[in-house]
């Protein structure tokens, strides 16, 4: 399985959740974001089972550690948002519907006809 960066490991992620949030320099943030994007791509687009298992485990650890709220640390928030976006895209895409045009649609309330008859 490919390497996805330091924070894309369960033990390091747990430690980062437990630690107080700190601002991260741009370079490490970019590296972790790139690693999370690669993991999300492998897990949810390429559908690699090992990558999907890791991504789901990381999302679980973040959700349990933050009580299903967004993480407060910049790096954790970037990883969480990236993995969650891939997860939702994968699981909600089959139920996606196309928008429709409202031209020609008659909007009637169920009791509209009754009002005219004095009921």
Jmol script that loads the backbone (N, CA, C; Angstrom):
load data "model"
ATOM      1  N   UNK A   1       0.843  -1.176   0.000  1.00  0.00           N
ATOM      2  CA  UNK A   1       0.000   0.000   0.000  1.00  0.00           C
ATOM      3  C   UNK A   1       0.891   1.243   0.000  1.00  0.00           C
ATOM      4  N   UNK A   2       0.516   2.292  -0.740  1.00  0.00           N
ATOM      5  CA  UNK A   2       1.328   3.504  -0.795  1.00  0.00           C
ATOM      6  C   UNK A   2       1.388   4.212   0.565  1.00  0.00           C
ATOM      7  N   UNK A   3       2.389   5.034   0.725  1.00  0.00           N
ATOM      8  CA  UNK A   3       2.530   5.839   1.937  1.00  0.00           C
ATOM      9  C   UNK A   3       1.703   7.113   1.764  1.00  0.00           C
ATOM     10  N   UNK A   4       0.906   7.454   2.782  1.00  0.00           N
ATOM     11  CA  UNK A   4       0.014   8.611   2.683  1.00  0.00           C
ATOM     12  C   UNK A   4       0.381   9.755   3.622  1.00  0.00           C
ATOM     13  N   UNK A   5       1.556   9.756   4.184  1.00  0.00           N
ATOM     14  CA  UNK A   5       1.956  10.842   5.061  1.00  0.00           C
ATOM     15  C   UNK A   5       1.834  10.457   6.526  1.00  0.00           C
ATOM     16  N   UNK A   6       2.446  11.254   7.349  1.00  0.00           N
ATOM     17  CA  UNK A   6       2.542  10.946   8.770  1.00  0.00           C
ATOM     18  C   UNK A   6       1.191  10.967   9.478  1.00  0.00           C
ATOM     19  N   UNK A   7       0.360  11.981   9.220  1.00  0.00           N
ATOM     20  CA  UNK A   7      -0.914  12.069   9.929  1.00  0.00           C
ATOM     21  C   UNK A   7      -1.988  11.150   9.358  1.00  0.00           C
ATOM     22  N   UNK A   8      -1.727  10.507   8.260  1.00  0.00           N
ATOM     23  CA  UNK A   8      -2.677   9.543   7.713  1.00  0.00           C
ATOM     24  C   UNK A   8      -2.367   8.146   8.253  1.00  0.00           C
ATOM     25  N   UNK A   9      -2.000   8.106   9.517  1.00  0.00           N
ATOM     26  CA  UNK A   9      -1.793   6.860  10.252  1.00  0.00           C
ATOM     27  C   UNK A   9      -2.613   6.960  11.529  1.00  0.00           C
ATOM     28  N   UNK A  10      -3.208   5.865  11.951  1.00  0.00           N
ATOM     29  CA  UNK A  10      -4.144   5.903  13.070  1.00  0.00           C
ATOM     30  C   UNK A  10      -3.492   6.420  14.349  1.00  0.00           C
ATOM     31  N   UNK A  11      -2.324   5.910  14.721  1.00  0.00           N
ATOM     32  CA  UNK A  11      -1.697   6.313  15.981  1.00  0.00           C
ATOM     33  C   UNK A  11      -1.294   7.791  15.986  1.00  0.00           C
ATOM     34  N   UNK A  12      -0.721   8.280  14.895  1.00  0.00           N
ATOM     35  CA  UNK A  12      -0.323   9.697  14.854  1.00  0.00           C
ATOM     36  C   UNK A  12      -1.549  10.599  14.828  1.00  0.00           C
ATOM     37  N   UNK A  13      -2.604  10.150  14.163  1.00  0.00           N
ATOM     38  CA  UNK A  13      -3.838  10.926  14.119  1.00  0.00           C
ATOM     39  C   UNK A  13      -4.441  11.032  15.515  1.00  0.00           C
ATOM     40  N   UNK A  14      -4.474   9.941  16.253  1.00  0.00           N
ATOM     41  CA  UNK A  14      -4.989   9.968  17.631  1.00  0.00           C
ATOM     42  C   UNK A  14      -4.203  10.949  18.488  1.00  0.00           C
ATOM     43  N   UNK A  15      -2.892  10.925  18.364  1.00  0.00           N
ATOM     44  CA  UNK A  15      -2.049  11.840  19.146  1.00  0.00           C
ATOM     45  C   UNK A  15      -2.326  13.288  18.757  1.00  0.00           C
ATOM     46  N   UNK A  16      -2.528  13.545  17.481  1.00  0.00           N
ATOM     47  CA  UNK A  16      -2.799  14.907  17.016  1.00  0.00           C
ATOM     48  C   UNK A  16      -4.156  15.396  17.507  1.00  0.00           C
ATOM     49  N   UNK A  17      -5.138  14.507  17.580  1.00  0.00           N
ATOM     50  CA  UNK A  17      -6.462  14.892  18.087  1.00  0.00           C
ATOM     51  C   UNK A  17      -6.374  15.231  19.569  1.00  0.00           C
ATOM     52  N   UNK A  18      -5.602  14.471  20.315  1.00  0.00           N
ATOM     53  CA  UNK A  18      -5.469  14.686  21.757  1.00  0.00           C
ATOM     54  C   UNK A  18      -4.670  15.939  22.088  1.00  0.00           C
ATOM     55  N   UNK A  19      -3.770  16.353  21.205  1.00  0.00           N
ATOM     56  CA  UNK A  19      -2.918  17.523  21.459  1.00  0.00           C
ATOM     57  C   UNK A  19      -3.698  18.810  21.221  1.00  0.00           C
ATOM     58  N   UNK A  20      -3.313  19.899  21.892  1.00  0.00           N
ATOM     59  CA  UNK A  20      -3.979  21.177  21.618  1.00  0.00           C
ATOM     60  C   UNK A  20      -3.689  21.638  20.187  1.00  0.00           C
ATOM     61  N   UNK A  21      -4.657  22.303  19.552  1.00  0.00           N
ATOM     62  CA  UNK A  21      -4.447  22.730  18.163  1.00  0.00           C
ATOM     63  C   UNK A  21      -3.367  23.800  18.058  1.00  0.00           C
ATOM     64  N   UNK A  22      -2.574  23.685  17.022  1.00  0.00           N
ATOM     65  CA  UNK A  22      -1.531  24.675  16.739  1.00  0.00           C
ATOM     66  C   UNK A  22      -1.578  25.015  15.254  1.00  0.00           C
ATOM     67  N   UNK A  23      -1.121  26.204  14.928  1.00  0.00           N
ATOM     68  CA  UNK A  23      -1.013  26.572  13.517  1.00  0.00           C
ATOM     69  C   UNK A  23       0.169  25.835  12.909  1.00  0.00           C
ATOM     70  N   UNK A  24       0.008  25.378  11.708  1.00  0.00           N
ATOM     71  CA  UNK A  24       1.071  24.635  11.037  1.00  0.00           C
ATOM     72  C   UNK A  24       1.707  25.510   9.966  1.00  0.00           C
ATOM     73  N   UNK A  25       3.015  25.355   9.761  1.00  0.00           N
ATOM     74  CA  UNK A  25       3.652  26.049   8.635  1.00  0.00           C
ATOM     75  C   UNK A  25       3.047  25.555   7.314  1.00  0.00           C
ATOM     76  N   UNK A  26       3.185  26.339   6.297  1.00  0.00           N
ATOM     77  CA  UNK A  26       2.547  26.049   5.012  1.00  0.00           C
ATOM     78  C   UNK A  26       3.054  24.749   4.386  1.00  0.00           C
ATOM     79  N   UNK A  27       4.344  24.483   4.439  1.00  0.00           N
ATOM     80  CA  UNK A  27       4.900  23.300   3.771  1.00  0.00           C
ATOM     81  C   UNK A  27       4.341  21.996   4.341  1.00  0.00           C
ATOM     82  N   UNK A  28       4.377  21.794   5.686  1.00  0.00           N
ATOM     83  CA  UNK A  28       3.798  20.544   6.205  1.00  0.00           C
ATOM     84  C   UNK A  28       2.295  20.427   5.935  1.00  0.00           C
ATOM     85  N   UNK A  29       1.592  21.551   5.972  1.00  0.00           N
ATOM     86  CA  UNK A  29       0.161  21.530   5.683  1.00  0.00           C
ATOM     87  C   UNK A  29      -0.079  21.085   4.247  1.00  0.00           C
ATOM     88  N   UNK A  30       0.689  21.607   3.325  1.00  0.00           N
ATOM     89  CA  UNK A  30       0.557  21.226   1.921  1.00  0.00           C
ATOM     90  C   UNK A  30       0.879  19.756   1.717  1.00  0.00           C
ATOM     91  N   UNK A  31       1.896  19.254   2.426  1.00  0.00           N
ATOM     92  CA  UNK A  31       2.257  17.834   2.309  1.00  0.00           C
ATOM     93  C   UNK A  31       1.143  16.934   2.835  1.00  0.00           C
ATOM     94  N   UNK A  32       0.595  17.275   4.000  1.00  0.00           N
ATOM     95  CA  UNK A  32      -0.473  16.447   4.578  1.00  0.00           C
ATOM     96  C   UNK A  32      -1.746  16.529   3.737  1.00  0.00           C
ATOM     97  N   UNK A  33      -2.043  17.712   3.200  1.00  0.00           N
ATOM     98  CA  UNK A  33      -3.214  17.847   2.333  1.00  0.00           C
ATOM     99  C   UNK A  33      -3.046  17.014   1.073  1.00  0.00           C
ATOM    100  N   UNK A  34      -1.867  17.051   0.471  1.00  0.00           N
ATOM    101  CA  UNK A  34      -1.594  16.251  -0.724  1.00  0.00           C
ATOM    102  C   UNK A  34      -1.713  14.763  -0.419  1.00  0.00           C
ATOM    103  N   UNK A  35      -1.205  14.355   0.740  1.00  0.00           N
ATOM    104  CA  UNK A  35      -1.305  12.949   1.136  1.00  0.00           C
ATOM    105  C   UNK A  35      -2.759  12.547   1.343  1.00  0.00           C
ATOM    106  N   UNK A  36      -3.549  13.427   1.971  1.00  0.00           N
ATOM    107  CA  UNK A  36      -4.968  13.134   2.183  1.00  0.00           C
ATOM    108  C   UNK A  36      -5.728  13.076   0.855  1.00  0.00           C
ATOM    109  N   UNK A  37      -5.380  13.954  -0.079  1.00  0.00           N
ATOM    110  CA  UNK A  37      -6.015  13.919  -1.413  1.00  0.00           C
ATOM    111  C   UNK A  37      -5.693  12.616  -2.133  1.00  0.00           C
ATOM    112  N   UNK A  38      -4.460  12.184  -2.021  1.00  0.00           N
ATOM    113  CA  UNK A  38      -4.050  10.928  -2.657  1.00  0.00           C
ATOM    114  C   UNK A  38      -4.783   9.745  -2.023  1.00  0.00           C
ATOM    115  N   UNK A  39      -4.908   9.771  -0.691  1.00  0.00           N
ATOM    116  CA  UNK A  39      -5.643   8.712  -0.004  1.00  0.00           C
ATOM    117  C   UNK A  39      -7.115   8.722  -0.406  1.00  0.00           C
ATOM    118  N   UNK A  40      -7.731   9.885  -0.448  1.00  0.00           N
ATOM    119  CA  UNK A  40      -9.135   9.980  -0.858  1.00  0.00           C
ATOM    120  C   UNK A  40      -9.320   9.499  -2.295  1.00  0.00           C
ATOM    121  N   UNK A  41      -8.392   9.848  -3.163  1.00  0.00           N
ATOM    122  CA  UNK A  41      -8.447   9.397  -4.557  1.00  0.00           C
ATOM    123  C   UNK A  41      -8.368   7.876  -4.646  1.00  0.00           C
ATOM    124  N   UNK A  42      -7.395   7.304  -3.925  1.00  0.00           N
ATOM    125  CA  UNK A  42      -7.232   5.848  -3.946  1.00  0.00           C
ATOM    126  C   UNK A  42      -8.429   5.144  -3.316  1.00  0.00           C
ATOM    127  N   UNK A  43      -8.958   5.714  -2.239  1.00  0.00           N
ATOM    128  CA  UNK A  43     -10.040   5.054  -1.508  1.00  0.00           C
ATOM    129  C   UNK A  43     -11.381   5.170  -2.209  1.00  0.00           C
ATOM    130  N   UNK A  44     -11.733   6.364  -2.650  1.00  0.00           N
ATOM    131  CA  UNK A  44     -13.098   6.596  -3.103  1.00  0.00           C
ATOM    132  C   UNK A  44     -13.262   6.689  -4.611  1.00  0.00           C
ATOM    133  N   UNK A  45     -12.200   6.968  -5.339  1.00  0.00           N
ATOM    134  CA  UNK A  45     -12.302   7.006  -6.796  1.00  0.00           C
ATOM    135  C   UNK A  45     -11.759   5.725  -7.408  1.00  0.00           C
ATOM    136  N   UNK A  46     -10.532   5.355  -7.011  1.00  0.00           N
ATOM    137  CA  UNK A  46      -9.938   4.113  -7.522  1.00  0.00           C
ATOM    138  C   UNK A  46     -10.472   2.881  -6.802  1.00  0.00           C
ATOM    139  N   UNK A  47     -11.104   3.104  -5.662  1.00  0.00           N
ATOM    140  CA  UNK A  47     -11.737   2.048  -4.863  1.00  0.00           C
ATOM    141  C   UNK A  47     -10.766   0.931  -4.472  1.00  0.00           C
ATOM    142  N   UNK A  48      -9.608   1.333  -3.992  1.00  0.00           N
ATOM    143  CA  UNK A  48      -8.642   0.370  -3.468  1.00  0.00           C
ATOM    144  C   UNK A  48      -9.094  -0.009  -2.055  1.00  0.00           C
ATOM    145  N   UNK A  49      -9.352  -1.295  -1.793  1.00  0.00           N
ATOM    146  CA  UNK A  49      -9.892  -1.700  -0.483  1.00  0.00           C
ATOM    147  C   UNK A  49      -9.033  -1.293   0.706  1.00  0.00           C
ATOM    148  N   UNK A  50      -7.723  -1.441   0.615  1.00  0.00           N
ATOM    149  CA  UNK A  50      -6.852  -1.082   1.738  1.00  0.00           C
ATOM    150  C   UNK A  50      -6.890   0.422   2.001  1.00  0.00           C
ATOM    151  N   UNK A  51      -6.912   1.220   0.947  1.00  0.00           N
ATOM    152  CA  UNK A  51      -6.971   2.675   1.101  1.00  0.00           C
ATOM    153  C   UNK A  51      -8.325   3.099   1.661  1.00  0.00           C
ATOM    154  N   UNK A  52      -9.396   2.451   1.208  1.00  0.00           N
ATOM    155  CA  UNK A  52     -10.724   2.789   1.729  1.00  0.00           C
ATOM    156  C   UNK A  52     -10.834   2.419   3.202  1.00  0.00           C
ATOM    157  N   UNK A  53     -10.272   1.294   3.572  1.00  0.00           N
ATOM    158  CA  UNK A  53     -10.292   0.891   4.980  1.00  0.00           C
ATOM    159  C   UNK A  53      -9.541   1.908   5.835  1.00  0.00           C
ATOM    160  N   UNK A  54      -8.383   2.370   5.367  1.00  0.00           N
ATOM    161  CA  UNK A  54      -7.614   3.365   6.104  1.00  0.00           C
ATOM    162  C   UNK A  54      -8.366   4.690   6.190  1.00  0.00           C
ATOM    163  N   UNK A  55      -8.934   5.137   5.085  1.00  0.00           N
ATOM    164  CA  UNK A  55      -9.660   6.405   5.078  1.00  0.00           C
ATOM    165  C   UNK A  55     -10.860   6.354   6.018  1.00  0.00           C
ATOM    166  N   UNK A  56     -11.610   5.268   5.983  1.00  0.00           N
ATOM    167  CA  UNK A  56     -12.764   5.132   6.873  1.00  0.00           C
ATOM    168  C   UNK A  56     -12.329   5.085   8.330  1.00  0.00           C
ATOM    169  N   UNK A  57     -11.217   4.415   8.598  1.00  0.00           N
ATOM    170  CA  UNK A  57     -10.703   4.350   9.963  1.00  0.00           C
ATOM    171  C   UNK A  57     -10.267   5.726  10.453  1.00  0.00           C
ATOM    172  N   UNK A  58      -9.606   6.491   9.590  1.00  0.00           N
ATOM    173  CA  UNK A  58      -9.183   7.837   9.969  1.00  0.00           C
ATOM    174  C   UNK A  58     -10.389   8.742  10.230  1.00  0.00           C
ATOM    175  N   UNK A  59     -11.408   8.655   9.377  1.00  0.00           N
ATOM    176  CA  UNK A  59     -12.624   9.440   9.607  1.00  0.00           C
ATOM    177  C   UNK A  59     -13.281   9.042  10.925  1.00  0.00           C
ATOM    178  N   UNK A  60     -13.310   7.753  11.196  1.00  0.00           N
ATOM    179  CA  UNK A  60     -13.884   7.275  12.454  1.00  0.00           C
ATOM    180  C   UNK A  60     -13.114   7.848  13.648  1.00  0.00           C
ATOM    181  N   UNK A  61     -11.794   7.782  13.597  1.00  0.00           N
ATOM    182  CA  UNK A  61     -10.977   8.289  14.699  1.00  0.00           C
ATOM    183  C   UNK A  61     -11.194   9.790  14.901  1.00  0.00           C
ATOM    184  N   UNK A  62     -11.275  10.535  13.812  1.00  0.00           N
ATOM    185  CA  UNK A  62     -11.518  11.970  13.924  1.00  0.00           C
ATOM    186  C   UNK A  62     -12.896  12.222  14.527  1.00  0.00           C
ATOM    187  N   UNK A  63     -13.918  11.525  14.042  1.00  0.00           N
ATOM    188  CA  UNK A  63     -15.279  11.734  14.550  1.00  0.00           C
ATOM    189  C   UNK A  63     -15.395  11.374  16.021  1.00  0.00           C
ATOM    190  N   UNK A  64     -14.782  10.276  16.429  1.00  0.00           N
ATOM    191  CA  UNK A  64     -14.829   9.894  17.837  1.00  0.00           C
ATOM    192  C   UNK A  64     -14.048  10.889  18.692  1.00  0.00           C
ATOM    193  N   UNK A  65     -12.900  11.319  18.203  1.00  0.00           N
ATOM    194  CA  UNK A  65     -12.063  12.242  18.963  1.00  0.00           C
ATOM    195  C   UNK A  65     -12.603  13.654  19.057  1.00  0.00           C
ATOM    196  N   UNK A  66     -13.469  14.033  18.140  1.00  0.00           N
ATOM    197  CA  UNK A  66     -13.999  15.402  18.135  1.00  0.00           C
ATOM    198  C   UNK A  66     -15.512  15.449  18.356  1.00  0.00           C
ATOM    199  N   UNK A  67     -16.087  14.327  18.741  1.00  0.00           N
ATOM    200  CA  UNK A  67     -17.544  14.241  18.955  1.00  0.00           C
ATOM    201  C   UNK A  67     -18.317  14.663  17.704  1.00  0.00           C
ATOM    202  N   UNK A  68     -17.876  14.206  16.555  1.00  0.00           N
ATOM    203  CA  UNK A  68     -18.501  14.448  15.253  1.00  0.00           C
ATOM    204  C   UNK A  68     -18.508  15.908  14.837  1.00  0.00           C
ATOM    205  N   UNK A  69     -17.626  16.699  15.427  1.00  0.00           N
ATOM    206  CA  UNK A  69     -17.470  18.099  15.015  1.00  0.00           C
ATOM    207  C   UNK A  69     -16.223  18.216  14.153  1.00  0.00           C
ATOM    208  N   UNK A  70     -16.104  19.328  13.482  1.00  0.00           N
ATOM    209  CA  UNK A  70     -14.900  19.577  12.692  1.00  0.00           C
ATOM    210  C   UNK A  70     -13.708  19.741  13.628  1.00  0.00           C
ATOM    211  N   UNK A  71     -12.569  19.144  13.288  1.00  0.00           N
ATOM    212  CA  UNK A  71     -11.380  19.320  14.139  1.00  0.00           C
ATOM    213  C   UNK A  71     -10.957  20.786  14.188  1.00  0.00           C
ATOM    214  N   UNK A  72     -10.390  21.178  15.311  1.00  0.00           N
ATOM    215  CA  UNK A  72      -9.998  22.576  15.470  1.00  0.00           C
ATOM    216  C   UNK A  72      -8.609  22.867  14.910  1.00  0.00           C
ATOM    217  N   UNK A  73      -7.763  21.865  14.787  1.00  0.00           N
ATOM    218  CA  UNK A  73      -6.439  22.074  14.231  1.00  0.00           C
ATOM    219  C   UNK A  73      -6.490  22.204  12.721  1.00  0.00           C
ATOM    220  N   UNK A  74      -5.650  23.049  12.187  1.00  0.00           N
ATOM    221  CA  UNK A  74      -5.654  23.325  10.745  1.00  0.00           C
ATOM    222  C   UNK A  74      -5.342  22.070   9.932  1.00  0.00           C
ATOM    223  N   UNK A  75      -4.327  21.332  10.319  1.00  0.00           N
ATOM    224  CA  UNK A  75      -3.926  20.149   9.565  1.00  0.00           C
ATOM    225  C   UNK A  75      -4.988  19.071   9.660  1.00  0.00           C
ATOM    226  N   UNK A  76      -5.495  18.815  10.868  1.00  0.00           N
ATOM    227  CA  UNK A  76      -6.552  17.812  11.028  1.00  0.00           C
ATOM    228  C   UNK A  76      -7.813  18.203  10.266  1.00  0.00           C
ATOM    229  N   UNK A  77      -8.149  19.482  10.284  1.00  0.00           N
ATOM    230  CA  UNK A  77      -9.333  19.946   9.561  1.00  0.00           C
ATOM    231  C   UNK A  77      -9.172  19.737   8.058  1.00  0.00           C
ATOM    232  N   UNK A  78      -7.978  19.956   7.542  1.00  0.00           N
ATOM    233  CA  UNK A  78      -7.729  19.750   6.110  1.00  0.00           C
ATOM    234  C   UNK A  78      -7.864  18.270   5.747  1.00  0.00           C
ATOM    235  N   UNK A  79      -7.320  17.398   6.585  1.00  0.00           N
ATOM    236  CA  UNK A  79      -7.436  15.960   6.337  1.00  0.00           C
ATOM    237  C   UNK A  79      -8.892  15.528   6.432  1.00  0.00           C
ATOM    238  N   UNK A  80      -9.579  15.986   7.473  1.00  0.00           N
ATOM    239  CA  UNK A  80     -10.985  15.620   7.685  1.00  0.00           C
ATOM    240  C   UNK A  80     -11.854  16.070   6.511  1.00  0.00           C
ATOM    241  N   UNK A  81     -11.690  17.324   6.104  1.00  0.00           N
ATOM    242  CA  UNK A  81     -12.520  17.856   5.015  1.00  0.00           C
ATOM    243  C   UNK A  81     -12.258  17.111   3.718  1.00  0.00           C
ATOM    244  N   UNK A  82     -11.014  16.784   3.453  1.00  0.00           N
ATOM    245  CA  UNK A  82     -10.654  16.100   2.215  1.00  0.00           C
ATOM    246  C   UNK A  82     -11.216  14.684   2.184  1.00  0.00           C
ATOM    247  N   UNK A  83     -11.032  13.948   3.267  1.00  0.00           N
ATOM    248  CA  UNK A  83     -11.545  12.578   3.306  1.00  0.00           C
ATOM    249  C   UNK A  83     -13.069  12.545   3.333  1.00  0.00           C
ATOM    250  N   UNK A  84     -13.677  13.462   4.071  1.00  0.00           N
ATOM    251  CA  UNK A  84     -15.135  13.488   4.148  1.00  0.00           C
ATOM    252  C   UNK A  84     -15.758  13.856   2.805  1.00  0.00           C
ATOM    253  N   UNK A  85     -15.150  14.773   2.078  1.00  0.00           N
ATOM    254  CA  UNK A  85     -15.657  15.134   0.748  1.00  0.00           C
ATOM    255  C   UNK A  85     -15.613  13.931  -0.192  1.00  0.00           C
ATOM    256  N   UNK A  86     -14.509  13.186  -0.168  1.00  0.00           N
ATOM    257  CA  UNK A  86     -14.418  11.981  -0.987  1.00  0.00           C
ATOM    258  C   UNK A  86     -15.427  10.928  -0.578  1.00  0.00           C
ATOM    259  N   UNK A  87     -15.602  10.759   0.729  1.00  0.00           N
ATOM    260  CA  UNK A  87     -16.561   9.783   1.259  1.00  0.00           C
ATOM    261  C   UNK A  87     -17.985  10.127   0.807  1.00  0.00           C
ATOM    262  N   UNK A  88     -18.367  11.386   0.974  1.00  0.00           N
ATOM    263  CA  UNK A  88     -19.721  11.795   0.601  1.00  0.00           C
ATOM    264  C   UNK A  88     -19.939  11.709  -0.904  1.00  0.00           C
ATOM    265  N   UNK A  89     -18.940  12.118  -1.680  1.00  0.00           N
ATOM    266  CA  UNK A  89     -19.061  12.041  -3.132  1.00  0.00           C
ATOM    267  C   UNK A  89     -19.275  10.597  -3.576  1.00  0.00           C
ATOM    268  N   UNK A  90     -18.535   9.695  -2.985  1.00  0.00           N
ATOM    269  CA  UNK A  90     -18.636   8.281  -3.363  1.00  0.00           C
ATOM    270  C   UNK A  90     -19.995   7.702  -3.004  1.00  0.00           C
ATOM    271  N   UNK A  91     -20.484   8.008  -1.799  1.00  0.00           N
ATOM    272  CA  UNK A  91     -21.704   7.370  -1.332  1.00  0.00           C
ATOM    273  C   UNK A  91     -22.980   8.100  -1.738  1.00  0.00           C
ATOM    274  N   UNK A  92     -22.890   9.376  -2.051  1.00  0.00           N
ATOM    275  CA  UNK A  92     -24.093  10.108  -2.442  1.00  0.00           C
ATOM    276  C   UNK A  92     -24.248  10.250  -3.951  1.00  0.00           C
ATOM    277  N   UNK A  93     -23.203  10.025  -4.701  1.00  0.00           N
ATOM    278  CA  UNK A  93     -23.261  10.175  -6.161  1.00  0.00           C
ATOM    279  C   UNK A  93     -24.334   9.287  -6.806  1.00  0.00           C
ATOM    280  N   UNK A  94     -24.498   8.029  -6.380  1.00  0.00           N
ATOM    281  CA  UNK A  94     -25.537   7.205  -7.015  1.00  0.00           C
ATOM    282  C   UNK A  94     -26.952   7.755  -6.832  1.00  0.00           C
ATOM    283  N   UNK A  95     -27.187   8.549  -5.792  1.00  0.00           N
ATOM    284  CA  UNK A  95     -28.519   9.081  -5.529  1.00  0.00           C
ATOM    285  C   UNK A  95     -28.698  10.493  -6.087  1.00  0.00           C
ATOM    286  N   UNK A  96     -27.724  10.970  -6.838  1.00  0.00           N
ATOM    287  CA  UNK A  96     -27.768  12.334  -7.368  1.00  0.00           C
ATOM    288  C   UNK A  96     -28.889  12.473  -8.392  1.00  0.00           C
ATOM    289  N   UNK A  97     -29.600  13.587  -8.336  1.00  0.00           N
ATOM    290  CA  UNK A  97     -30.659  13.872  -9.303  1.00  0.00           C
ATOM    291  C   UNK A  97     -30.306  15.158 -10.039  1.00  0.00           C
ATOM    292  N   UNK A  98     -30.784  15.264 -11.240  1.00  0.00           N
ATOM    293  CA  UNK A  98     -30.541  16.454 -12.046  1.00  0.00           C
ATOM    294  C   UNK A  98     -31.612  17.504 -11.739  1.00  0.00           C
ATOM    295  N   UNK A  99     -31.251  18.779 -11.786  1.00  0.00           N
ATOM    296  CA  UNK A  99     -32.266  19.820 -11.585  1.00  0.00           C
ATOM    297  C   UNK A  99     -33.284  19.807 -12.718  1.00  0.00           C
ATOM    298  N   UNK A 100     -34.464  20.291 -12.449  1.00  0.00           N
ATOM    299  CA  UNK A 100     -35.508  20.310 -13.468  1.00  0.00           C
ATOM    300  C   UNK A 100     -35.973  21.745 -13.702  1.00  0.00           C
ATOM    301  N   UNK A 101     -36.583  21.950 -14.836  1.00  0.00           N
ATOM    302  CA  UNK A 101     -37.130  23.258 -15.177  1.00  0.00           C
ATOM    303  C   UNK A 101     -38.543  23.357 -14.618  1.00  0.00           C
ATOM    304  N   UNK A 102     -38.864  24.489 -14.021  1.00  0.00           N
ATOM    305  CA  UNK A 102     -40.199  24.648 -13.444  1.00  0.00           C
ATOM    306  C   UNK A 102     -41.215  25.162 -14.462  1.00  0.00           C
ATOM    307  N   UNK A 103     -40.786  25.410 -15.695  1.00  0.00           N
ATOM    308  CA  UNK A 103     -41.706  25.888 -16.731  1.00  0.00           C
ATOM    309  C   UNK A 103     -42.682  24.760 -17.052  1.00  0.00           C
ATOM    310  N   UNK A 104     -43.933  25.087 -17.040  1.00  0.00           N
ATOM    311  CA  UNK A 104     -44.953  24.111 -17.380  1.00  0.00           C
ATOM    312  C   UNK A 104     -45.428  23.274 -16.204  1.00  0.00           C
ATOM    313  N   UNK A 105     -44.889  23.506 -15.041  1.00  0.00           N
ATOM    314  CA  UNK A 105     -45.347  22.760 -13.872  1.00  0.00           C
ATOM    315  C   UNK A 105     -46.388  23.606 -13.160  1.00  0.00           C
ATOM    316  N   UNK A 106     -47.529  23.023 -12.908  1.00  0.00           N
ATOM    317  CA  UNK A 106     -48.602  23.724 -12.235  1.00  0.00           C
ATOM    318  C   UNK A 106     -48.498  23.452 -10.737  1.00  0.00           C
ATOM    319  N   UNK A 107     -48.349  24.518  -9.975  1.00  0.00           N
ATOM    320  CA  UNK A 107     -48.269  24.373  -8.527  1.00  0.00           C
ATOM    321  C   UNK A 107     -49.664  24.565  -7.940  1.00  0.00           C
ATOM    322  N   UNK A 108     -50.219  23.505  -7.447  1.00  0.00           N
ATOM    323  CA  UNK A 108     -51.533  23.572  -6.824  1.00  0.00           C
ATOM    324  C   UNK A 108     -51.453  22.986  -5.427  1.00  0.00           C
ATOM    325  N   UNK A 109     -52.128  23.618  -4.528  1.00  0.00           N
ATOM    326  CA  UNK A 109     -52.212  23.028  -3.208  1.00  0.00           C
ATOM    327  C   UNK A 109     -53.359  22.022  -3.228  1.00  0.00           C
ATOM    328  N   UNK A 110     -53.296  21.007  -2.403  1.00  0.00           N
ATOM    329  CA  UNK A 110     -54.342  19.975  -2.416  1.00  0.00           C
ATOM    330  C   UNK A 110     -55.732  20.519  -2.108  1.00  0.00           C
ATOM    331  N   UNK A 111     -55.825  21.593  -1.337  1.00  0.00           N
ATOM    332  CA  UNK A 111     -57.158  22.104  -0.976  1.00  0.00           C
ATOM    333  C   UNK A 111     -57.575  23.294  -1.831  1.00  0.00           C
ATOM    334  N   UNK A 112     -56.892  23.569  -2.914  1.00  0.00           N
ATOM    335  CA  UNK A 112     -57.197  24.733  -3.752  1.00  0.00           C
ATOM    336  C   UNK A 112     -58.605  24.644  -4.349  1.00  0.00           C
ATOM    337  N   UNK A 113     -58.958  23.488  -4.824  1.00  0.00           N
ATOM    338  CA  UNK A 113     -60.284  23.333  -5.413  1.00  0.00           C
ATOM    339  C   UNK A 113     -61.399  23.458  -4.394  1.00  0.00           C
ATOM    340  N   UNK A 114     -61.163  23.064  -3.190  1.00  0.00           N
ATOM    341  CA  UNK A 114     -62.204  23.120  -2.159  1.00  0.00           C
ATOM    342  C   UNK A 114     -62.501  24.548  -1.750  1.00  0.00           C
ATOM    343  N   UNK A 115     -61.501  25.431  -1.791  1.00  0.00           N
ATOM    344  CA  UNK A 115     -61.738  26.813  -1.371  1.00  0.00           C
ATOM    345  C   UNK A 115     -62.755  27.509  -2.269  1.00  0.00           C
ATOM    346  N   UNK A 116     -62.702  27.234  -3.558  1.00  0.00           N
ATOM    347  CA  UNK A 116     -63.610  27.873  -4.493  1.00  0.00           C
ATOM    348  C   UNK A 116     -65.048  27.421  -4.326  1.00  0.00           C
ATOM    349  N   UNK A 117     -65.257  26.301  -3.692  1.00  0.00           N
ATOM    350  CA  UNK A 117     -66.618  25.772  -3.533  1.00  0.00           C
ATOM    351  C   UNK A 117     -67.203  26.111  -2.156  1.00  0.00           C
ATOM    352  N   UNK A 118     -66.468  26.888  -1.379  1.00  0.00           N
ATOM    353  CA  UNK A 118     -67.003  27.290  -0.073  1.00  0.00           C
ATOM    354  C   UNK A 118     -66.865  26.211   0.982  1.00  0.00           C
ATOM    355  N   UNK A 119     -65.981  25.274   0.801  1.00  0.00           N
ATOM    356  CA  UNK A 119     -65.834  24.224   1.811  1.00  0.00           C
ATOM    357  C   UNK A 119     -64.848  24.578   2.864  1.00  0.00           C
TER     358      UNK A 119
END
end "model"
wireframe off; spacefill off
backbone 0.3
color backbone group
